Amino acid sequence: MEDNLLKKLFDSFASRTLLALFGVLGTTITIYAFLQEKKVDLRYEVIANTNVLDFNADISKLEVTYDSTNLKQTRENLRIYTVKIINNGDQNIIKEFYDDNEPLGIKISSGKIIEQPQIIQTSSDYLTRNIKLIDYQKDRISFSQVIIESGEFFIVKLLVLHKKGAIPKIFSFGKIAGQKEIKVVDAIDVKGETTFWSKTFYGNIWVQLLRLILYFVVGVLIIILFVVSSERIDSFSDDKKRKKLVSEFKNLKTYQYTRMDDAIFDRYQKNDHHTFQQMRSLIKDDENLNKIYKELTEKLKSKEYKRFRRYDDNSIVHHIEPDDFMVINEMINDGIVFKEQDKLVVNQAMKDTLDKFVSFLKDKGELRKHRFLGSSQRVKVESVTTTDTNDDEK
């Protein structure tokens, strides 16, 4: 009988190797994630840089003034900057990370901030309540010290007056423990920047759970496909090898081929050699063979077996030895054993062929070495037990 797929899955050397590799890979990723140093990464993202005035045409009667200053005459312009201050690292920024001597802030070059900057958005109620703009000057602003958890942010809007042709730039200043510098980046560049872990763990908990289940199912399917494919490849290779061995055996000078021996060769090519040892043990002694067959037949017809066989009683199955009964019937079908009146008779010619063929397979290294307890030994042990029981009853 062929093993079921689950047994093949865990018994196959190839599948065990693949499962071990999956385990090692999973363990490596887990250890790497655990040992991965959490980094602080506060950065400024310029998400908008809008030109308020754009004099592309010289219109003499058009005048634009700000705070009583004619911007056209002074060749100045207004520009709105929207800056996102975000904790892009995987470690929370707490108050102990700040330096009182160098508070965080934004500095403007080649221009001046002409109105009070505004915080137009925050990622949490905590930041809404606590973030403040302090030390407001014409070219810089500073922020109050607040806790910024990983992924949290706030957005500041600045109105900057500058000379035409001299576009102001945004700079950062201040100190955060564990971070050498605070980078100022363009939001367009940030959109194309996705880290490995961001791609791996993108989505909420339900997305992660669904992804985990999907990966598990796909992994199992891949393993099953791998096992089935390897089984088919191994089966094809084994079939080819068995046919070759049968052909070699038929060409031996010590063997005379007859058509009835094809039953032995066909069984070997279909079911391998594993039943041959049991067959040889059963047909070794004609008298013991008949004794085994008679006892098995009577037990299979007994009321006890018919009553309890549906419950898969292990003790009954053990005493009935259904494998021996099945092997005897197979030998009858193959012609190794035939019925003559009420007795079983061994076909000596096929018995000799079976012995020679098994010896040939041993020489070729095809038979695994294992201890085999013959059926005759089991029946003798059971018979002794039965006899002792009867004597005690008497």
N, C-alpha and C positions, 0 to 999 in steps of 0.2 A: 504493500500500500504506500502511496505517495504521501509525504508529509504535507500538512497544510501550509498556506503561504506565510502565516505568522511564524511558524516554527522555522521555515526556511529563512525568514527575515533575520532571526536572531542566531540561527545556527550557521548561516553562510559566513565564511571567513571574510569575503568581500564586504558584506553588509556590516559585519562587526567592525571592520576597519573604517568604513565610512561613518558609522555612528560614533566611533572613537574620535575621528577627525572633527566631526560636528561638536562633540563634547569639548575637545581641546580648544577649538576656535571660540566657542561660547565662553569658556573659562578665561581665555586670553583677553577677550573683549571686556569681560566683567572686571578682571584685575586691572586692565588698562584704564577703564573708566573710573575705577575706585582710586587708583594711584595718580590719575591725572591731576596735576596741580591746578587749583582754582585760581583764576587770574582776575585782577581788577582791570577794567577797560572802559573808562569814562571817555566819551568823545563828543565832539560838536559836529552836527550834521547841518550844513546849509541847505535847507529844503526849498528856499525861495530867495531870489535876488532880482527884484522887480524895479525897473526904471520907471519912475513916476512921470518925468517930463522927457520929451524927445523932440527937439527942435530940428526936424529934417528940412524944413523950408524956412526961408527968411521972410517972415511976415512982419512988416514994419509997425503995423498998428496993434500987434499982439504984445501984451505985456503980462508977465507972470511975476507976482510979488509974494514974498513970504516974510512976515514980520517987518513990513515996510521996506524990504530989500527987493529991488528988481533983479530977479535971477537971470534974466536974459542979458542985462547989462553987465552983471558981474560974472557972466559965463559960468554959472553954477547949476547944479542939478540935484534932484531929490531921488533917493533910492531906498526901497524898503527891503530889509533883510529879515528873514524868518529862520531862526536857528533852533535846532532840536538838541537839547542836552540829554544824552541817554547813557545808561549803564549797560554797555554792550558785553560786559564780562559775565562770568558765571559765579562771581562772588559779590555779595551785597556790600555796598559802601556804607559804613557806619560812621558815626561822628568822630570816633577815635582815629579815623583815617585822614582827617583834615589837619592842616597846619594853620594855627591862628595867625602866624606871621605872613602867610601867603594864601589868602583866601582865593576861592575859585572865581573866575570872571572872564569877560570878553573884552578884547581891545580892538579898536578900529584904527586903521592906518589911512592916511590921505583923506580924512573926512572927520565930521563931528556929528555926534548924536544931538539932535535939536529938540527932541521931545522925550518925555518920560517913557522909557521902555515898558512894554506890557507883556505879562505872561498870559498867553492866549489859550493854552491847553496844558493839562497835566494827565498823567496816566493813573493817578489814584487820588482819593479824597485827602489822604495824608499830605501829599505834596501840595494840593490846592490850599490847604490850611496853613502850611508851614513854610513853603518856599517864599522868600522875600528878595527883592532887589535892593542892595545896599551900596553905598559909596558910588552914587551915580555922578559921573563926570562927563565932559564933552567927548572924550575919546575912549571911555571905558565904563563898565559896570561890574559890580561884584554880587555874588549870590550868598545867601545865608547858608549855614551848615545844616544840611538835612540828610536823613537816611535815604539813600537811593538804592532800592533793591534791584537785583538782576532783571533786566528788561524794562525797568521803569524809566520814565522820562518826563521832561517838561519843555515847553516851547516858548521862546521869547521873540517878540517882534520889535525891530528897531527902525526908526526913521532917520536916515543919514543924509546930510548935506555935503556935497563934495564938488570940486572943480570938474568941469567937463574935460574928458580925456584922462582923468586920474581916477580910475575905479577903485574904491576902497576895498581893503581886504580884512578878513576876520582872523584874529589871532586869539589863542587861549593863554591864560596865565593862572597860576596857582599850583598847589601841590596836593597829590593824593598818594598816600602810602602804598607802595607796591607797584606804582606806575611811574615810569621815567618821564613821559610827556603825554599831554592831552592833545590828541590829533584833531585837526579840523578838516573834515572831508565834505565833498559834494554829495548830495543825496542821490544824484544820478549814478555815481560810482557805487554807492552803497547798495542800490537795487540789484546790481549784478554780482554782489558779493554775498555768497552763501556758504557758510562753513559746513564741514562734514557732519558735525553733530546736529546742526540746524536741519540739514536734509534728512538725517536719520530719525530725529525725534520730532519732526514737524507734525503739528496737530494736537488736539486735546486727548484726554485719557481714553475716551471711547474710540477715537481714531487709532491710538496706539494699541488698544486691546484687539480691535478688529484686525489691525496689521499683524499683531503677534499670532492670532489664530490663523490668519491666511498664510503667514510664513511657515507655521507649523504644519498645516495641511499640505502646502506645496513641498515642504521638506520630506514629509512622509511619502507623498506620491513619487518624488524623485527617488527615494530609497527603494520603494516597491518596484518602480520601473527598472532601477538598476539591478535589483535582485532577480526580477523576472527575466531581464535580458541576459544576465550572467548565467541563470539556470538554463535558458535555451541554448546559449553558446556552449555551456558545459555538456548539456544533453546531446547536442549535435556532435561534439568532439568525442564523447563517450560512445555514442552509437557507431561512429566511424572506427573507433579503436576496437570495439567488440567484434565488429564484422571482420576486421583484419585478424584478430586473434582466432576467431572461429575458422577462418580460411587457413591460417597457419596450422591449426590443430588437425584439420582434415587432410593436410598434406604430409602429416607425420608418417614415417614408415612403420611405426609400431601400432598404427591405428588403421582399421579397415572400415571405411565409411559405409553406413546403411541409412536408408531414408527414415527409418523410425527414430534415428538419433536426432533428427531435425527438431523434435519436440524439446530436447534438452537445449539445443543451440538457440531455438526461438525464445525459450524462457530466459536464457542468459541475456539475449539481446534486448528483451523487453523489460525484464525485472531485475537485471544484474544477477549476482551470484549468491545473494544473501540467504536464499532458501536451500541452497545445495547442501550445506552442512547439516541442516535439520533433516533433509531427505536422507542423507547418508546414515545419520544416526537412527532413523526410523527403520530403514530397510536392512540394517546390519544383521538383525535376527528376525526371521520369519515368525517364530512363535511369539516373541514379544510384540511384534508389529500387530498381529491379530489380537493379542490381548489388549493392547492400547486402543485399537479401533473398536473392539467390542465394548469396552468400558465407556469410551466417549460416546458411542451411539446410544447406549442405554441411558447415560446421564442426560443427553440432549433430549431424549424422549420422556424423561422422568417428570412427574407432576411438580416436583420441587423447582425444577428449572423453569417450567412453563408458568408457575405461579410467580416467581420472583425475577424473571429475566428483564421485565419492563422497568424494574427499579435499579438496574445496574448494580446488583449486590456484588461487591468486590470479592468476597469469600467464595461465592458460587462460581464466578468467572474464573477465579484462580484454580479451582478444583476441576473445572471442565476442560481446561487447556484447549480453547477453540482454535489456536494456531496449529496444533498438531492435527486436528480434524480437517482443517482447511488444507494443510500440506498433503495429507493422505489423499484427499479428493483430487488435488492437483496432480499427484502422481498417477492416480487412476485415469484421469483425463489424458495425461501425456503418454500412457502406456508403460510407465516404469513399473507399475503395479496393476494387476488385473484380478478380477474376481473369478474364482472357480468354485462353483456351488456356494457354500457359506464362508469360504475362506479367501484371504488375500494371498496372492502368489506374486513373488518378485520376478520381474523379467531380468534374468541374469545378464543377458547381453547388454541391455541398457544400463544395468547397474555397473558393469565393467566400464562402459563408456563414460558414465558419470564419474567414476573413480579416477579414470585416466584424465578426464577433462579438468577435474578439480586439481589434480596434481600438476597438470600443465599450467593452470592459472596461478598456482602457488609459485611455480618456477619463474613465472613472468612477473611476480610481485603484485598480482591483482587482488589477492585475498588478504584482508587485514588479519593480523594475529589477535585472537581473542579467545577467552575461555568459554566453552560452550557446554552447558549442562544438558545431556541427552534426555529425550522424552522417556526412554526406558528407565533411566535412573529416577525420574520423577514418579513414574507409575509404581516402581518397586517401593519407593519410600511411602507413597500413599497406601499401597497394598498392605505394607507392614503395619501402618497406623490403623487401617481398617480392621485388620486381623486382631491387633491388640485390643481394640475397642470391643470387638465381638467376644473375645475371651473374657474380658472383664464383666460383660453383661451376663455371660453364662455363670 
